[in-house]
């Protein structure tokens, strides 16, 4: 089942926003609860990269689609 370019663009944008939200809400190092800061920021960063990959693939496919 092929995913439409528009759906890839939408999912890439949502994943990027979600990853940024996860990474930016991590506690500041040196404050209470900061023992999970690096893990939370790393997870958010990985989600952002997956979102960027989906955006890039969606842009590539959107430019090649006939119905665009």
BAMARDO-39180 format. One record per residue: residue number from 1; x, z, y of N, C-alpha, C in turn. Coordinates in Angstrom, 3 decimals. Each point is the difference from the previous one (the first is absolute). Layout:
<recs>
+-----+----------+----------+----------+----------+----------+----------+----------+----------+----------+
: num :      nc1 :      nc3 :      nc2 :     cac1 :     cac3 :     cac2 :      cc1 :      cc3 :      cc2 :
+-----+----------+----------+----------+----------+----------+----------+----------+----------+----------+
: NUM :        X :        Z :        Y :        X :        Z :        Y :        X :        Z :        Y :
...
+-----+----------+----------+----------+----------+----------+----------+----------+----------+----------+
</recs>
This chain:
<recs>
+-----+----------+----------+----------+----------+----------+----------+----------+----------+----------+
: num :      nc1 :      nc3 :      nc2 :     cac1 :     cac3 :     cac2 :      cc1 :      cc3 :      cc2 :
+-----+----------+----------+----------+----------+----------+----------+----------+----------+----------+
:   1 :    0.849 :    0.000 :   -1.182 :   -0.849 :    0.000 :    1.182 :    0.888 :    0.000 :    1.238 :
:   2 :   -0.188 :   -0.997 :    0.825 :    0.804 :   -0.129 :    1.206 :   -0.624 :    0.807 :    1.138 :
:   3 :    0.853 :    0.628 :    0.755 :   -0.447 :    0.778 :    1.156 :    0.082 :   -0.906 :    1.223 :
:   4 :   -1.034 :    0.014 :    0.825 :   -0.014 :   -0.867 :    1.171 :    1.022 :    0.478 :    1.032 :
:   5 :    0.518 :   -0.942 :    0.791 :    0.971 :    0.383 :    1.029 :   -0.567 :    1.006 :    1.003 :
:   6 :   -1.263 :   -0.139 :    0.321 :   -0.619 :    0.937 :    0.945 :   -0.032 :    1.422 :   -0.565 :
:   7 :   -0.273 :    0.104 :   -1.303 :   -0.028 :    1.312 :   -0.638 :    1.402 :    0.610 :   -0.049 :
:   8 :    1.026 :   -0.840 :   -0.218 :    1.376 :    0.479 :    0.029 :    0.371 :    0.511 :    1.390 :
:   9 :   -0.409 :   -0.726 :    1.032 :    0.283 :    0.438 :    1.371 :   -0.682 :    1.327 :    0.306 :
:  10 :   -1.245 :    0.130 :   -0.424 :   -0.733 :    1.235 :    0.229 :    0.635 :    1.172 :   -0.744 :
:  11 :    0.324 :   -0.207 :   -1.266 :    0.602 :    1.092 :   -0.769 :    1.386 :    0.346 :    0.527 :
:  12 :    0.759 :   -0.984 :    0.451 :    1.308 :    0.278 :    0.585 :   -0.103 :    0.826 :    1.265 :
:  13 :   -0.974 :   -0.323 :    0.836 :   -0.192 :    0.761 :    1.233 :   -0.442 :    1.431 :   -0.298 :
:  14 :   -0.901 :    0.153 :   -0.958 :   -0.481 :    1.337 :   -0.359 :    1.120 :    0.831 :   -0.606 :
:  15 :    0.786 :   -0.586 :   -0.909 :    1.106 :    0.735 :   -0.611 :    1.055 :    0.388 :    1.026 :
:  16 :    0.289 :   -0.894 :    0.936 :    0.970 :    0.320 :    1.045 :   -0.487 :    1.168 :    0.850 :
:  17 :   -1.251 :   -0.031 :    0.414 :   -0.550 :    1.098 :    0.800 :   -0.027 :    1.304 :   -0.793 :
:  18 :   -0.355 :   -0.073 :   -1.272 :   -0.027 :    1.190 :   -0.847 :    1.404 :    0.592 :   -0.161 :
:  19 :    0.979 :   -0.838 :   -0.259 :    1.370 :    0.472 :   -0.147 :    0.532 :    0.638 :    1.269 :
:  20 :   -0.310 :   -0.595 :    1.137 :    0.422 :    0.593 :    1.278 :   -0.675 :    1.342 :    0.228 :
:  21 :   -1.275 :    0.100 :   -0.350 :   -0.718 :    1.269 :    0.168 :    0.591 :    1.085 :   -0.893 :
:  22 :    0.351 :   -0.354 :   -1.219 :    0.593 :    0.982 :   -0.917 :    1.360 :    0.453 :    0.517 :
:  23 :    0.823 :   -0.950 :    0.415 :    1.357 :    0.346 :    0.439 :    0.006 :    0.796 :    1.304 :
:  24 :   -0.893 :   -0.328 :    0.918 :    0.030 :    0.678 :    1.302 :   -0.631 :    1.382 :   -0.025 :
:  25 :   -0.775 :    0.312 :   -1.019 :   -0.604 :    1.334 :   -0.068 :    0.854 :    0.980 :   -0.798 :
:  26 :    1.199 :   -0.400 :   -0.381 :    0.903 :    0.901 :   -0.716 :    0.456 :    1.112 :    0.944 :
:  27 :    0.152 :    1.211 :   -0.519 :    0.467 :    1.100 :    0.852 :    1.434 :   -0.245 :    0.491 :
:  28 :    0.315 :    0.549 :    1.149 :    1.339 :   -0.124 :    0.571 :    0.962 :    0.859 :   -0.810 :
:  29 :    1.189 :   -0.543 :   -0.263 :    0.997 :    0.768 :   -0.739 :    0.306 :    1.305 :    0.727 :
:  30 :    0.119 :    1.077 :   -0.738 :    0.294 :    1.308 :    0.570 :   -1.223 :    0.818 :    0.335 :
:  31 :   -1.183 :   -0.551 :   -0.222 :   -1.235 :    0.743 :    0.251 :   -0.625 :    0.391 :   -1.336 :
:  32 :   -0.944 :    0.940 :    0.010 :   -0.652 :    0.381 :   -1.256 :   -0.695 :   -1.204 :   -0.652 :
:  33 :    0.160 :   -0.118 :   -1.290 :   -0.594 :   -1.109 :   -0.736 :    0.849 :   -1.249 :   -0.019 :
:  34 :    1.221 :    0.107 :    0.506 :    0.854 :   -1.174 :    0.116 :    0.741 :   -0.334 :   -1.288 :
:  35 :   -0.286 :    0.717 :   -1.075 :    0.700 :   -0.282 :   -1.250 :   -0.426 :   -1.335 :   -0.612 :
:  36 :   -1.126 :   -0.559 :    0.427 :   -0.470 :   -1.281 :   -0.519 :    0.130 :   -1.122 :    1.031 :
:  37 :    0.721 :    0.236 :    1.087 :    0.088 :   -0.992 :    1.069 :    0.613 :   -1.299 :   -0.486 :
:  38 :    1.153 :    0.091 :   -0.639 :    0.688 :   -1.225 :   -0.449 :   -0.823 :   -0.770 :   -1.027 :
:  39 :   -0.669 :    0.713 :   -0.893 :   -0.834 :   -0.656 :   -1.001 :   -1.167 :   -0.721 :    0.663 :
:  40 :   -0.647 :    0.665 :    0.951 :   -1.148 :   -0.595 :    0.677 :    0.430 :   -1.204 :    0.828 :
:  41 :    1.111 :    0.116 :    0.703 :    0.471 :   -1.127 :    0.792 :    0.438 :   -1.162 :   -0.890 :
:  42 :    0.623 :    0.321 :   -1.124 :    0.403 :   -1.050 :   -0.939 :   -1.188 :   -0.732 :   -0.588 :
:  43 :   -1.017 :    0.757 :   -0.403 :   -1.216 :   -0.612 :   -0.536 :   -0.665 :   -0.893 :    1.048 :
:  44 :   -0.094 :    0.502 :    1.217 :   -0.584 :   -0.805 :    1.078 :    0.797 :   -1.268 :    0.243 :
:  45 :    1.319 :    0.100 :   -0.060 :    0.850 :   -1.166 :    0.203 :   -0.175 :   -1.042 :   -1.094 :
:  46 :   -0.131 :    0.449 :   -1.231 :   -0.210 :   -0.930 :   -1.115 :   -1.344 :   -0.710 :    0.151 :
:  47 :   -1.026 :    0.740 :    0.410 :   -1.320 :   -0.611 :    0.197 :    0.049 :   -1.017 :    1.140 :
:  48 :    0.743 :    0.302 :    1.067 :    0.153 :   -0.949 :    1.102 :    0.676 :   -1.275 :   -0.494 :
:  49 :    1.036 :    0.139 :   -0.797 :    0.691 :   -1.188 :   -0.522 :   -0.902 :   -0.840 :   -0.896 :
:  50 :   -0.819 :    0.656 :   -0.809 :   -0.961 :   -0.740 :   -0.828 :   -1.008 :   -0.727 :    0.893 :
:  51 :   -0.434 :    0.661 :    1.068 :   -0.911 :   -0.637 :    0.950 :    0.632 :   -1.203 :    0.674 :
:  52 :    1.263 :    0.115 :    0.378 :    0.703 :   -1.135 :    0.617 :    0.135 :   -1.157 :   -0.979 :
:  53 :    0.268 :    0.311 :   -1.262 :    0.105 :   -1.054 :   -1.013 :   -1.340 :   -0.715 :   -0.160 :
:  54 :   -1.086 :    0.762 :   -0.023 :   -1.328 :   -0.611 :   -0.107 :   -0.311 :   -0.845 :    1.235 :
:  55 :    0.380 :    0.480 :    1.181 :   -0.198 :   -0.788 :    1.216 :    0.800 :   -1.297 :   -0.043 :
:  56 :    1.260 :    0.081 :   -0.407 :    0.843 :   -1.193 :   -0.066 :   -0.556 :   -1.012 :   -0.998 :
:  57 :   -0.422 :    0.480 :   -1.173 :   -0.554 :   -0.896 :   -1.006 :   -1.328 :   -0.593 :    0.478 :
:  58 :   -0.807 :    0.800 :    0.669 :   -1.262 :   -0.504 :    0.536 :    0.215 :   -1.040 :    1.087 :
:  59 :    0.969 :    0.209 :    0.873 :    0.310 :   -0.979 :    1.048 :    0.496 :   -1.295 :   -0.632 :
:  60 :    0.846 :    0.131 :   -0.999 :    0.519 :   -1.178 :   -0.694 :   -1.138 :   -0.789 :   -0.650 :
:  61 :   -0.870 :    0.694 :   -0.703 :   -1.108 :   -0.673 :   -0.682 :   -1.040 :   -0.531 :    0.985 :
:  62 :   -0.204 :    0.722 :    1.114 :   -0.985 :   -0.440 :    0.999 :    0.432 :   -1.319 :    0.628 :
:  63 :    1.292 :   -0.146 :    0.246 :    0.517 :   -1.240 :    0.588 :   -0.077 :   -1.183 :   -0.941 :
:  64 :   -0.043 :    0.264 :   -1.306 :   -0.051 :   -1.082 :   -0.984 :   -1.399 :   -0.276 :   -0.513 :
:  65 :   -0.963 :    0.842 :    0.335 :   -1.353 :   -0.201 :   -0.535 :   -0.723 :   -1.101 :    0.768 :
:  66 :   -0.828 :   -0.730 :   -0.715 :   -0.753 :   -1.103 :    0.611 :   -1.187 :    0.522 :    0.808 :
:  67 :   -0.585 :    1.104 :   -0.469 :   -1.191 :    0.526 :    0.693 :    0.342 :    1.001 :    1.086 :
:  68 :    1.282 :    0.488 :    0.054 :    0.565 :    0.908 :    0.975 :   -0.965 :    0.735 :    0.777 :
+-----+----------+----------+----------+----------+----------+----------+----------+----------+----------+
</recs>
